[in-house]
Amino acid sequence: MLARPGYLAEFSRFWSDRPEVHKIWFSIYTPQEGDDSVERLRPRDREMLFEELSAAASQFPKVYLPRMVLDAYRHPPHSPTNARSHG
């Protein structure tokens, strides 16, 4: 989805225009330690993704991306032990 600039905005626009769609959300691939697959986002890819997600969320109200979620994507815990519980 990052290979084509503007794809996330195009995707968000397409689905936002549909009255039967109430919420659009995105999930990000979370690799396991040591994974070096092509799906793994490199640091620059991650920043580009977060910039595009943030822009889509501000431009299209149906995109569900609370600031807390975006911040967690940007700064994930280094290990499950470091993750904070929000329950």
C-alpha positions as CSV (number, residue, x, y, z in Angstrom):
1,M,0.0,0.0,0.0
2,L,3.0,2.3,0.3
3,A,4.3,1.5,-3.2
4,R,1.7,3.8,-4.7
5,P,1.7,7.4,-3.3
6,G,-1.8,8.5,-2.3
7,Y,-3.2,5.0,-2.1
8,L,-4.5,5.4,1.5
9,A,-6.3,8.6,0.7
10,E,-7.8,7.0,-2.4
11,F,-8.9,4.0,-0.4
12,S,-10.3,6.1,2.3
13,R,-12.2,8.3,-0.2
14,F,-13.6,5.3,-2.0
15,W,-15.0,3.7,1.2
16,S,-16.0,7.0,2.8
17,D,-18.3,7.7,-0.1
18,R,-20.3,4.6,0.6
19,P,-23.3,5.3,2.9
20,E,-23.4,1.7,4.1
21,V,-19.8,2.1,5.5
22,H,-19.8,3.6,9.0
23,K,-16.2,3.1,10.1
24,I,-12.9,2.4,8.3
25,W,-9.9,1.1,10.3
26,F,-6.5,-0.1,9.4
27,S,-4.3,-2.8,10.9
28,I,-0.6,-2.9,10.6
29,Y,1.5,-6.0,10.2
30,T,3.4,-6.7,13.4
31,P,6.5,-8.8,12.7
32,Q,8.0,-11.3,15.1
33,E,11.5,-10.6,16.4
34,G,14.1,-11.4,13.8
35,D,11.5,-11.3,10.9
36,D,13.0,-9.6,7.8
37,S,10.2,-10.3,5.4
38,V,9.1,-7.9,2.6
39,E,6.0,-7.1,4.7
40,R,8.1,-5.6,7.5
41,L,8.1,-1.9,7.4
42,R,11.4,-0.2,7.5
43,P,11.8,3.0,9.7
44,R,11.2,5.4,6.8
45,D,8.2,3.3,5.6
46,R,6.7,3.5,9.0
47,E,7.0,7.2,9.2
48,M,5.5,7.6,5.7
49,L,2.6,5.3,6.7
50,F,1.9,7.2,9.9
51,E,1.9,10.5,8.1
52,E,-0.5,9.1,5.5
53,L,-2.8,7.5,8.1
54,S,-2.9,10.7,10.1
55,A,-3.8,12.7,7.0
56,A,-6.5,10.2,6.0
57,A,-8.0,10.3,9.5
58,S,-8.2,14.1,9.5
59,Q,-9.6,14.3,6.0
60,F,-12.1,11.4,6.2
61,P,-14.3,11.3,9.3
62,K,-15.1,7.6,8.8
63,V,-11.4,6.6,9.2
64,Y,-11.2,5.4,12.8
65,L,-7.8,6.2,14.1
66,P,-7.7,7.7,17.6
67,R,-4.5,9.6,18.5
68,M,-3.8,7.0,21.2
69,V,-3.7,4.3,18.5
70,L,-1.5,6.3,16.2
71,D,0.9,7.1,19.0
72,A,1.0,3.4,20.0
73,Y,1.8,2.5,16.3
74,R,4.6,5.1,16.3
75,H,6.1,4.0,19.6
76,P,5.3,0.3,20.2
77,P,6.6,-1.3,23.3
78,H,10.0,-3.0,23.0
79,S,8.5,-6.2,24.4
80,P,5.1,-7.5,25.7
81,T,6.4,-6.9,29.3
82,N,6.7,-3.1,28.5
83,A,3.2,-2.8,27.1
84,R,0.8,-0.8,29.2
85,S,-2.7,-2.2,29.9
86,H,-5.6,0.0,29.0
87,G,-8.3,-2.2,30.4
